[in-house]
Amino acid sequence: MRTRNPTIQVLLPSGQATDERARLFAGLEKFVNLGDSAADFERFAQLWPTFYPVEIRKGKPPMKPLGFIPELHLVVLGYRDYLRRVWISDPDVDALGLADILLGLQIQVAAHGSEPARRMRLRDLISPKFVIDSLVPQGGDQSLSSATVVASWRTGDFNYFPLTDFQRAFYQLFREKWRARTCAQCARYFIADKPPQHYCSTACYGKAKRSRSLSWWRTKGDARRRERVLRTRGRRPLKRRK
């Protein structure tokens, strides 16, 4: 008897249009290419207010998201760096549990058994988890809301419930990880439309093509032009001295 392997389904709005998928990917590209400065973070927060990697809520039920607060800057930069490591398929991604963190299922990187205790303590002090814990103290009116995975006995599936657009966008990329690319010309992180795509834009493709043409001309084209000129003059091409 053939058994059915469990799968994880993400529950998104029914009939989600192609332009919504494009919007999620556009936001994720902005996130992964985010600069380090506070000004960069503030601009991103204004343009993409639903792309926080975590959602901190305040008050009594129904609790409302905090929205933009400066303290989340360090959290966003931490998640951006996690996303960049996943994007380039860093060999330690699975060992550190970075995909779980980006999906909103965990908030702490898994510890390496061989890592010195001093380095582990230092890493924890500058980690997104440390900042999140400071924003959701025990006994306060703020709490961290997490994405969830729920098992369905009826369907034999695991259903994933994301909270933010960042989590929805990353899940889409997680299911099609071949789309995560870095531009061969400018090294920008981008999401490819097709497998052969290696440049983030037509501008970068054009620059790369011109660079290849110039390189070919310098190595081969100039010599061929001289040979043609000599042939038209009825002379044999001169051999270069070594």
C-alpha positions in Angstrom: 0.0 0.0 0.0 1.4 3.4 -1.0 1.8 5.8 1.9 1.4 9.5 1.6 4.3 11.7 2.9 3.2 14.6 5.0 3.6 18.1 3.4 3.4 21.6 4.7 0.9 23.9 3.2 0.9 27.7 3.6 -2.6 29.1 4.1 -2.6 32.3 2.0 -5.7 34.3 0.8 -7.6 32.3 -1.7 -7.2 33.4 -5.3 -3.9 35.2 -4.5 -3.0 37.1 -7.7 0.3 37.1 -9.5 0.8 40.8 -8.6 0.5 39.9 -4.9 3.3 37.3 -5.3 5.4 40.0 -7.1 4.7 42.4 -4.3 5.9 39.9 -1.7 9.1 39.1 -3.7 9.7 42.9 -4.2 9.5 43.5 -0.5 11.9 40.6 0.3 14.4 41.9 -2.2 14.3 45.3 -0.5 14.8 43.6 2.8 17.8 41.5 1.9 19.5 44.5 0.2 18.7 46.8 3.2 21.6 49.1 4.2 23.0 49.4 7.7 22.0 52.9 8.7 19.1 54.0 10.8 17.9 56.2 7.9 17.8 53.1 5.6 15.7 51.3 8.2 13.3 54.1 8.7 12.7 54.4 4.9 12.1 50.7 4.6 9.7 50.7 7.6 7.7 53.5 6.0 7.5 51.9 2.5 7.1 48.3 3.7 5.4 48.4 7.1 4.2 44.8 6.9 7.6 43.3 6.3 8.9 43.1 9.9 10.4 39.7 10.4 8.7 39.4 13.8 5.5 40.9 15.2 5.4 42.3 18.7 2.0 43.2 20.0 0.9 45.4 22.9 -2.1 45.7 25.2 -4.9 43.4 26.1 -6.8 41.3 23.6 -7.3 42.2 20.9 -3.6 43.2 20.9 -2.3 45.5 18.3 1.2 45.4 16.6 3.7 48.0 17.8 4.6 49.0 14.3 7.7 51.1 13.8 10.0 51.5 16.8 13.7 52.3 16.6 14.6 49.3 18.8 13.6 46.9 16.0 16.4 48.2 13.8 18.9 45.7 15.3 16.4 42.9 14.9 15.8 43.7 11.3 19.6 43.8 10.6 20.0 40.5 12.3 17.3 38.9 10.2 18.7 40.5 7.1 22.0 38.9 7.8 20.3 35.5 8.4 18.5 35.9 5.1 21.7 36.7 3.2 23.3 33.5 4.5 20.3 31.5 3.4 20.2 33.3 0.1 23.8 32.1 -0.8 23.2 28.6 0.7 25.7 29.0 3.5 26.7 25.4 4.5 25.7 26.2 8.2 22.1 27.3 7.4 20.5 24.0 8.5 22.8 23.5 11.5 21.9 27.0 12.8 18.2 26.6 12.1 18.1 29.8 10.1 15.2 28.8 7.9 13.1 28.1 11.1 14.0 31.6 12.3 13.1 33.3 9.1 9.8 31.4 8.9 9.0 32.7 12.4 9.1 29.3 14.1 12.2 30.1 16.2 13.9 33.2 17.4 17.3 31.9 18.5 20.1 30.4 16.4 21.1 26.9 17.4 24.4 26.7 19.3 27.5 25.0 17.9 28.8 22.3 20.4 32.4 23.2 19.6 31.9 27.0 19.9 33.7 28.6 23.0 31.4 29.6 25.8 32.7 33.2 25.8 31.9 33.6 22.1 28.5 32.1 22.6 27.7 34.7 25.3 28.9 37.5 23.2 26.9 36.3 20.2 23.8 36.1 22.4 24.2 39.7 23.6 24.1 41.1 20.1 21.5 38.6 18.8 18.0 39.5 17.6 16.7 37.3 20.4 18.3 39.5 23.1 16.6 42.6 21.6 13.3 40.8 21.3 13.5 39.6 24.9 14.1 43.2 26.1 11.0 44.3 24.2 8.7 41.6 25.7 9.6 41.5 29.4 7.8 39.0 31.6 4.7 40.5 33.2 4.5 43.4 30.7 1.8 44.2 28.2 3.9 43.3 25.2 4.3 39.9 23.7 5.9 38.2 20.7 3.4 36.6 18.2 4.9 33.7 16.3 4.0 31.8 13.2 2.7 28.3 13.7 2.6 25.0 12.0 -0.5 22.9 12.7 -0.8 19.2 11.9 -4.1 18.1 10.2 -5.1 14.5 10.8 -7.9 14.8 8.3 -5.6 15.8 5.4 -2.3 14.3 6.6 -0.6 17.7 6.0 1.1 20.4 8.1 -0.5 23.8 7.7 1.8 26.8 8.0 0.2 30.0 9.3 2.5 33.1 8.7 1.9 36.4 10.5 3.7 39.0 8.4 4.4 39.6 4.8 8.0 38.9 5.4 7.2 35.4 6.5 4.8 34.9 3.6 7.4 36.1 1.2 10.2 33.9 2.6 8.0 30.9 2.6 7.4 31.4 -1.2 11.2 31.7 -1.7 11.8 28.7 0.6 9.6 26.5 -1.7 11.5 27.8 -4.8 15.0 28.4 -3.5 16.5 28.4 -7.0 15.1 31.9 -7.4 17.5 33.3 -4.8 20.4 34.8 -6.8 23.2 37.3 -6.5 23.8 39.5 -9.6 26.9 38.4 -11.6 27.5 42.1 -12.4 26.7 44.2 -9.3 26.5 41.4 -6.6 23.0 42.6 -5.6 20.6 40.0 -4.1 17.6 39.4 -6.4 14.8 36.9 -7.1 15.1 35.4 -10.5 12.1 35.0 -12.8 13.6 32.1 -14.8 16.4 29.6 -14.1 18.9 31.0 -16.7 18.7 34.5 -15.2 22.0 35.7 -13.7 21.6 39.5 -13.7 19.3 41.6 -11.6 18.4 44.0 -14.4 18.7 44.7 -18.1 21.2 47.4 -17.2 23.5 45.0 -15.4 23.1 42.5 -18.3 24.1 45.3 -20.8 27.2 46.2 -18.7 28.3 42.6 -18.5 27.8 42.1 -22.2 29.8 45.3 -23.1 32.5 44.2 -20.7 32.7 40.8 -22.4 32.8 42.4 -25.8 35.6 44.8 -24.7 37.6 41.9 -23.2 37.2 39.9 -26.5 38.3 42.8 -28.5 41.4 43.4 -26.4 42.5 39.7 -26.5 41.4 38.7 -30.0 39.6 41.4 -32.0 42.5 43.8 -32.3 44.8 41.1 -33.7 42.2 40.0 -36.2 41.7 43.6 -37.4 45.5 44.0 -38.0 45.5 40.7 -40.0 42.6 41.9 -42.2 44.4 45.2 -42.8 47.6 43.4 -43.8 45.7 41.0 -46.1 44.0 43.9 -47.9 47.5 45.3 -48.5 48.7 42.1 -50.0 51.2 41.4 -47.2 51.5 38.4 -44.9 50.9 39.1 -41.3 53.9 39.5 -39.1 54.5 37.1 -36.3 54.7 38.5 -32.9 58.0 38.2 -31.1 57.8 36.2 -27.9 
